[in-house]
Amino acid sequence: MEEIKEQLLAQCSRFVEGKLRTVREIISSNQIALRSETKSSAGDKHETGRAMIQLEIEKASVQFLEIKQMKEVLDRIHYQTESERAKLGSLVFTSRGIYYLSISAGILEFNGTSYLAVSLSSPIGQKMLGSVKGDLYNFNGNDIKIEKIV
């Protein structure tokens, strides 16, 4: 199980790095566009263009902070530790699939098995946090039973 958790953590890290690269490229290209935006005879058009670019930079900056927070969450995961209660870094085997409590990274594949990476702040992550083998709860109209936690 340790190898699975190590590989899932690595996949989450690559997911975050990819998002980080994309956001940095967006910020950089928008900063270049902002500097190259020259004053024209159509002053209002110029100001509107600059404002739109500035809004895109601000939006990307917010995304950058969210990605940084994801990276911090991943840094707190110790895949070597196990617990009877679901916590950050746990694999939660349920009647509806296997969840990896980490960040919201979607479906991860390893050795032909699918794992759903979910954040502890997501609704399903909040339900699972602290759960133990045998717990049963309803989520979105589906009964989910915790079969194993690693």
Secondary structure, 3 states (H helix, E strand, C coil): CHHHHHHHHHHHHHHHHHHHHHHHHHHHHHHHHHHHCCCCCCHHHHHHHHHHHHHHHHHHHHHHHHHHHHHHHHHCCCCCCCCCCCCCCCEEEECCEEEEEECCCEEEEECCEEEEEEECCCHHHHHHCCCCCCCEEEECCEEEEEEEEC
